[in-house]
Amino acid sequence: MPNLSSLHACNPSFLLCPQNEVYYVDLADGRGEDVVKRLRRTIVLSPNKPTFQLLSGHIGSGKTTELMRLKAGLEQQGFVVIYCAADEYLQIDDVGLTEIWLFILYLILQQMEKKGESLSVAYLPNAITEIEQWLRISAPIGVATYAPRLQRILQILQDNNQHRRQLRHHLEPRLKNSLLAAGEEVTAIEVDRLKQLGKKGLVIVIDNLDRLNLEQIEMIFGDGGKYLRQFQCHTIYTLPLLAITTEEEQLQRFQQRLKGNMPIVLPSLMLRDRQGEINTQCLNLLRQVVLARMLSHIPREKRLEQVTEVFEDLDTLDQLCLASYGHLPYLLSLLYGCLQCQDPPIQLATIHQIVQMDHQRRLETIRDRDQQALQKYLAKPHVLTPEALNLCQRLLLFEYHDEQGSWFSSPFAK
């Protein structure tokens, strides 16, 4: 039986990364598509021409985990990858296009200036100086590099929402051309430097932009989409599903602005089909997800044989998996709730207790309008609207995909 200290990976907040490969389970077969392979091949097949890709999917579907896998795979193939979670540096609920430009420039410059080499650029100094003057801050004395100056600008913008909005409305129109030129210049220099070192290219991955609201999506990826494509390297951004759930006329306009770069959507796991029959392939994958967290010390191919070390029996594990509806963070949340109540092996009665308590909590959040909406989305042809997306985020509604298209399921509809 594993000791409790070895079960830290069962916490839903535990982040899977290449260093934690022992906990990873490849879910591509259950999703019906290998999204990582698709993103990677797009880059590998275009070594000398920049690519622009968007990744979307439900919150908690596994985008960050798959992007970390993509980073590791591309690095093995000779690319340099800069990955960053935008919400660790930017105020996502109020971020604009210029801040994202400055942020990406900062990430590239930070990497370049770590080498200690002098950087000769034509457009960047004027753009930085103009922002510093507008913010009424002087260039730091004795600092010959640009990354610290950009870092200070970004910090001031994040600390002051009035500055952010003024930047957006008054300074951004004047800065667009100079920042665009600076971005092209800096990335071209870095890509050339990397290729001289034998690298295949530069890839920038900006994660957690899937938390933007509709107005931000339109401004950053709609009107500003052409600017995000101008970096002279490979770029990948996460994008909210909200971007592809708007009204048809808005969606068509958004598609035109993206110029064919429609998001790749990371599908959810279809645990049951449209008739409610269990998808045994997905069930087995979810078993492996749980056992990888609880029995990481055992070889992957032997974990199922040892299921009684951590669960009453295999059926008990299956009941936990089925209660999650294929939603990975929800599965781990239920598992962690069980571990808070008892040591392994987890009993079926404990799972029933935790699931029932969670089910009751969600029921208490449902209002009449929610119940009407649930019935509407289950009865009508599938349409992923902002309202439906809200119900999915609250785990009241679940979306699935198969060869015939998409549909919804809910355990809460009357």
C-alpha positions, 0 to 999 in steps of 0.5 A: 500500500502506498504511503500518504506522502507518495499520493501528492500527485492525486491533488487536482492542482498537481501539474504534469510536466516532462519531469513528472513523466511517470504520472502521464497517460497518453489519452490520444486514442480516447480523444480520437485525435493526437493533437500534440502530433498535429501541432508538432508536425505543422511546425516540423513541416515548415522549418523556415517559415513561421507558423501560427496555431491556436489551441482550444478546449474546455477548461481542465481538458488537458491543454497545459499538459499536452503543450508541455509534452509538445515542448519536450518533443520539439526540444528533442527534435532540435527546436528551442521552445519558450513556454509561458503561462500568461496569467503568471505575468499578466492581468488576464481579465484585463489584458490587451494586445499591446501587453501581449506583444510586450510580453512576448518581446520580453520573453525573447529578449530575456533569452537572448540577453542571457547569453551576454551578447550585445544586441543591435536593433533599430526599432525596439529602442524607440518603442521602449523609450516612448512607453517609458516617457508616457509612463513618466519613468526614466531609463535605468542608468547603467542598464544596457539591455532591454529585457529589464526595461520591458519587465519594469514596464510590464510590472507597472502596467499590471499594477495600474489598471488605469495605465493599461487602459490608457495604453490601449486607447491612446498609445497603442494606435501609435505604437502598433507599427513600431512594435510590429517592426520591433517584434519582427526584427528581434525574432528574426535575429534570435532565429538566425542566432539559433540556426547558427548554433545548429537549432531548427528554430524558435517556438513560442507557446503562450498558455492560459489565454483561454480565460479571456472574455469575448471582448478581449478575444475580438480585440486580441485575436480578431482585430489584433490577430494579424499582429500576433502572426507577425513574429518571425518564429513559430507561435502557439496561443491557447484560445477560449472556446468562447471564440468559436461559440459566438453568433454565426455572423460574428463567427464568420467575421472572426474566421476571416480575420484568422485567415484559415488559422482556425483553432485546434480543439482538444476533445474531451474523453467520451466515457459513454456513447449517445445511447449511454453505453460505456466506452471501454477504451476511455474507461481503461484510460481513466483507470490508468490516469488514477493508477498512475497517480497512486501506483507510480512506483509500479511499472505501467503494465502491472498497475491494474494487477495491483488495483486492490492495493489502492481500491476495494476492487476493480469495480470500485475504481470503475465507479470512481471513473464513471462518476467523473463523466470523463472530466479529468480535473473532476476525476482527480477532485473526487479521488482526492476527496476520497483520500481525505476521508480514508487511507487506501484501499478506498472503499466503494462506500467512500466513493458513493459518499463523496460523489453524493456530497458533490452531486448535492452541492452542484444541485444547490447551485441550479436555479430555474433558468439553469434547469430550463437551459439544461433541458434545452441543450439536451433536447435540441441539436448541439450548439455550444453557446456561451450559456452552454459553456457556462454550464459546462464550466460548472460541471452541470453539462458535459460535451462529447464528440464522435464521428457524427458530431457533438452532443451534450449529457447531464446528470442534473436535467429533470 
